[in-house]
Amino acid sequence: MKDEDRFLRFLSVLIIHRMLKRARQREYYDSHKEQCKGYVDPEKAREATRQYWKRHPEKASANAKRWHQNNPDKAKESVKRWQKSNPDKVKIIHKRKAFRKRNAEGNFTLEEWNAKLEEYNYKCAYCGCELNSDTITVDHRIPLSRGGTNYIGNLVPACKSCNSKKHTKTPEEYLMQLEGSV
């Protein structure tokens, strides 16, 4: 047998042994992750990151802005995905923006709004009809144009029809109008 053939056989055996050793190491690591040096539980790492950003909100917003500037396409995709999975929050955000443009005093959260909906049993505050995601609107009892606020105490759920008809009237004026038309 030539020296060259022996060398190639030795080399192939060496390569096979290394591959087997790596496979055994990978198998051991997969079955003993927690004991291995350098192992990090991904869920614990995510939670630690969340806690860090909660403690350092100024860094979080700066970091997010930087990421959005460097990855505009990914950022748009990420925002669209969040909006699609959180339609109620998106509605509230758009409402807040509209109220801010009108210089409305006050603010409310999605949790407060959901509690208000439960208080009214998901029915219109004026006509009592059942509300769903297509018909529900936020109505200001005292209209913003007449000095009303955007605090949850001034808000009631109303159907689109009642909210449109009420326009800038107070609840009393609107109910008198309803009684007069009956």
N, C-alpha and C positions, 0 to 999 in steps of 0.2 A: 504494500500500500504506500502510495506516495505521501510525502510530508504535507503536500498541499491538500490532499483529501482528508488526512487526519485533522489538519487545522480547521477545515470547513466543518467537519463533523463535530469537533470540539466546540466551535463557535455556535453551531446550531443547538447543541445540547445546552450550552451556557444561556443562550437566548430563551430557550424553553423553560429552563429553571427559573430565570428571572421573571418570566411571565407568570409561572405558577406561584412564585413567591408573592408577586404583586396581587394576584387574585386572592390568595389566602389572607394577605394583609387587608384588602378591601372587605372581604367577608367578615373578618374579625372586627374591623372598624364599624361596619354596618350593624353588627350585633352588640357592640359595646360602646356606642357613641358617647354616652354620658361619662364613662370612665376615661376616655381618651383625651390626651392633652390637646387643647385648642378647640374642642368642640363647643359650639355655641348653639343653644336652642333657638331656632328662628323666631318662635312666638315670643319668647322672653326678650329677645333683641328688639323686635318690633315694639313691644310694650315699653321697653326702656327708652327707645327713640321717641315714642309718643309723650312720655313723661318729661323728657328733656325739652321738647318743643313747647310743652305746656308751661314749664318753668321759665323758658326764655322766648316769649312771644315775639319780641323785637327781632331776634335772630331768625326766628321762623319765617316772619314775613319778608325779611331781606333775602333769606335763602330761597324762598318760594319765588320772589320776583326775579332773582338771578336765574333760577331754573326756567321760568317761563320765558325770559328773554333769550336764553340760549336754546330752548327747545319749543319754538312757537307752535309747530304742528302737533307735537305730542301734548302740549298744554291745551290746545283747542279740543283735541280728541278726549283728553281727560275731563275737561269741563263738560263736554257734551254727554259723556257717559254718566257723570255725576248728576247732571240735570235730568237725564232720562230716568235715573233710579230714584230721584227725589223731587217729583213734580209739585208736591205741596210746598216744600221749602222754596222752590223756584218761584211759585206764585207769590208767596209772602215777600220774597226779596224784591220782586218787581213792584209789588204794592208799596213797599217801604220807599223804593226809589221814587215812585210817583208822588208819594206823600212828602218826601223831602223836597222835591221840586216845588211843591206848593207851600213850603215852609211850615209844614204841620208840626206842632209840638207833640212830643211823645213817641212811643214805640211799643211794639208788642212782639212776643215770640210765638213760634208755631205751637208750643205747648199751651200757652195762654189761649190761643185761638181754638185749639182742639178742646180745651176745657169749656170755652164759651159755646162751641157747637154742641157739646154734651149737655150743657145747661139748657139749651133750647131744643134738645132731643132731635137735632139735625133737621129742624123745621124753620121755615121763614118766620121772622119775628113779627111780620105784619099780616100775612094771609094764612100762615100755618101750613103751607104746602111742604111736602117732603123735599129735601135738598139733596142733590148729588153733585159730583164733581163738575158737571156741565152747567148746572143752574145756580150754584152757590156764589154769592158775592159778599164782600165786606162792606157793611153800611155804617156810616157815622151817624149816630142818632142826632147829635147836633152837628150839622154840616160844617166842614172845614171853612167854607166861605162865610159862615156866620159865627166864627170863633170857636168851633169845636176842636177837640184834640185828637191825636192818634193813639191815645192810651186805650188799653183794653176795656176800660169801664165805659167808654163812649162808643164802642163797637158792638154791632149785633149782626148775626147772619141773616141775609135776605136773599130772596130769589131775584134773578135778573130783572124780571118784570117790575116787582115792587120797588127795587132800588132805582130803576130808571124813572118810574112814575113819581117817586118821592123827590128825586132830584135835590133841590136845596131847601126843602121844607123840613120842619121839625116833625117828630113822630105824631104830635097832636094835630098839626095842620094836615098832615097826610091822612091820618085816620078820619078827620072831619071831611076831607075830600072824598074818601072812600064811602063814608056814610051818605054823603050828598048824592053820590052817583048811583046808589042802590035803590 
